[in-house]
């Protein structure tokens, strides 16, 4: 078959009303697609779609979004069929787009696009088209692998300054009379999903809400505690999961297809399945549309907390869940990861994160240290490689997080990145990133499933960001590090009974994204008052460093429990190979205090400033020189930092002529084909867009409160607009009783002006 490039077609005058991009690569004769691998229509099987020649094609709307950032109108009658052709799927998935055009002189022209847009989606069951994948936001990380990249580019570097707010939705949860009056309001950390023109999101009060995505108009609200009396608990909840499939009896109990469900977990540990159309609990799923996640893992601990702040992972017909557990005491509910049938709620498999006798890793626990061990849980977001049938678990530290005398040993699979067979729960590989954790260095973020270029070939990779500020990059099929990791000696604990691990893993690339030590020379000079406070309270603790063991006198750990990186995670642009990571520069201070005989723990960590004390002053200005928060771009192909910029401002300091200090932040970024990185997160109540190539801030707008959440973007089919949505709830971990962070209840949507 002869190859025709966009320039050649245009020179022949054969491309009316639409455009084919010329940036294509020669298709080798021996690599032409096998006709047997072609799947037609809704049965298309495409686990990764990487298209440069045509980045997105809307069959329903007749729009081609091309490489140059322009949307080209295409008459509907010209586009008859779209086929995705898969080839060489083992090492380097390659797809081409075949456009069958109705006009005679267009027939059978095949345009091969080189691959840049990686979207790990399974389309094997006719559940979703590539167009929907591109235009919607169906998973927490856009794709199941968590790249958080959208190919939409109506909003781009040239016009992002024109963004305007289109609508705002109020949850009302800052004023709910049934909320407990004690303590702070939990942060509104939800990342909505957008499917079929509907936004689905969750709230701290464990409500699930559906809105019209283009107007913000409420469609339905589900409240599992609507009939409860008295005070109601609340907890940050980062979102829901969407499942779509064919069922003999659907969610509503009817014999019709398809079956579309929203899964989310409530503050009391129940996993609900809701009808995406109505918000009503699904018939046939568990009891009354829910299953009790405490059963089988917390039976012996009825008073212990068992919560979930993150959405489930979806693989085929499985809903895979972790949990949020106690950090103290050390004994309590299990952190086992489990998979349930999406239709019935029945348990399909279980992976014990603290290995039982006879299981791999059991030997890394001395004596009975493994028994009834709590923690070691997947409280953050898991990622799924649909093509290879793998699920990736970012696991936390074993309880108690700061004292391990009763859990001597390496302690697998604490603080490990674990890859499982998603269908069976069997372990494929693991890598422990912190040995015998004493610092609350959980793996806090979703593993980012990306592609790394080495020696002219694409390697399926997984990048894990950490509180230490390290980024570990592995071949995700084998677990082999793509950059060397060194075991380096670290200081040893002198605490009675403790046996800290002699070495810790340090990646040689990328370089740390946050400081790993602080000295007297690093103490802040932003204001005389701040410097005096920090020196008066913390000078005796210096120098502070990473993996500094806690003792019976006050000491400083850097980075602290808020990173480095956090659950904010990372986004990835497959065209550049850049991984975007926002990090904090905040240390932790504390001391181990002996407890009375018979107490659950022999020592407990704390300070006069509270349990989780920060290395900052009485105004929450960190005690080292700025920047105090940064946005980083890492070239994963080389392991180098492409750019680093301060993220956020302190208004009071900016008024004194001290701009761009960067600020602590919680909430992730997204990247788009428009050359943008969108991020809120900062505790300065702002939403920003950066140039993904240079790190230059291109747009900033105020929010009602800080947006401690990850935004999404999607295409509105009725308005023909690209939307960007962020939850702006404020509150969160940067506030204290003496200095609370402003709280709000808004979900804000932005788009370009005009028709």
C-alpha angles and dihedrals in degrees: 000000000000117000119234123193127207093253092052093049092049092049089056091052092239100128111079119171097000142052137230115206116241096213095102135131128232110268109225116232092232093053099056112135120272107241088221089065095055114107118192135220119331091353091070112138112212124155096169126022116194112171128166102163092057114010098190135002124196109204092181098048100030097234129140116198107202137196095262093067096254127120111225119205114230124191110245096231091062094061110065104154140007120204128185112209117201124207138166092007098167099071109004117016109215127188133180131195119237115199116196106198125198099223111089098236090053097055118124097359107152120202116195115205123199112236125262113128110076114194115166103209132143112224095167097117099049089252100131141007127230088248092059090048091054098044101039137052105234101161135039089257095036090250123041089252092060104238090144089210125139124195090212113118110169084111106056144151092284099054108021090104088069095062114133134186111259102181144351127207123200119208092196091222097128089067104033105138092213093060117109112259091212120099129345129325108256116250119269094236101160124143106202125220121224117207128157092352094307129113115217121192143153134228138213089257089062094252123143117214134189123201136180098260096218100044105024090233114154116249102174142342125206117199115180090192098047092118096041121111130217128021118346127214122237135195137173110271119191099200152282138284128236126218128184127182147126117281132179086223115023131214092278091052093253130131097242140102149269108042115207121186139179115212124197140152126235131218091260094056103261123140110216128199112203132187104251090215099051109013091236120138113265118256114234095024111115113301115333091345097308142083126211106241092196091071112102096010107048102027094119094046108056094162097044118104117257112177142151124216098169133066122255123256118244125215117171104301095347131100109204118200140184128181147226111244140179121285091204136065103038096225120069146084120001122254092217115152114228139189123214132192108261092219103042107018092234118150112257103174143350131206116201107219089196100051118235124222109299095020125114110271097024090113091064090074118078117226114325095337090121096058115110089346111169127202117038085116140148097238092151129065120295122215130219131213098203095184095056096032096241135140121199121213122201100202129202131223124284115258131286089049098198103036127048108171090119093047104048116174138051090302108214132233092018114120090002135136103227127191116203136183098258093213097050108018091236115147118251100177142332139196123197110218097185123031119215093348117223098163107060088253094160118170091256105181141063112267106248112227105210142149124253124197116226126167093344097310136097118244119199102234142177122214119201120193119202144198088249089066090247123132116208118197123195140174095256095212096054107018091236112149113246090206121037118267119207127204104223129188115253133189115282128232121255093192113125111261095008122123108189120194114263097225140029132200117261119183113222089212140065096033117240112284093212134039114277095198140028127204135183089265089061096058114126124266097179090115131001089235094054093047092050093049092049095047093045093051106029112021091099090057095060134148097045122183147170118286090016104162118234119244144174091282126063113275141173128239119196121225095026135207091293094054158181092297122006139186083301086089124177144294126214135211108206093196093062101023089234121150112203116211129174115205140183128231098209126129128206128230128198150131134223111241120198115240131216119272112279094027116137090248129032092217133023127199121231147108142218087270093057139275097299102037119179131215092247140103131257090279092050093251106147113248097235126071118279147296093085095173131017143186113221135194115204121193099221091193090066104017091236128130106249094191142344125197135175112262116215139353139246105230094207092053094042088056087057092052097263103122133178101017091152117229139225111279142190119186131070140251135241128206128213139195086246087079094256140127113202119200140158112168097115120117090235096084096246139127119211145186123207133193103255092212099050110014092239113153107240104172139015131175133178122251131202088251137346114305101232092176141077116262127225135208130206144161121260108216095196098045096032089225135132109233130202117199131190134176110231106193104136117193112094137119098327092069127081134192089260094044111022121188117242114265130212139166104219136131108196129199125199133189141153117282126252135043 
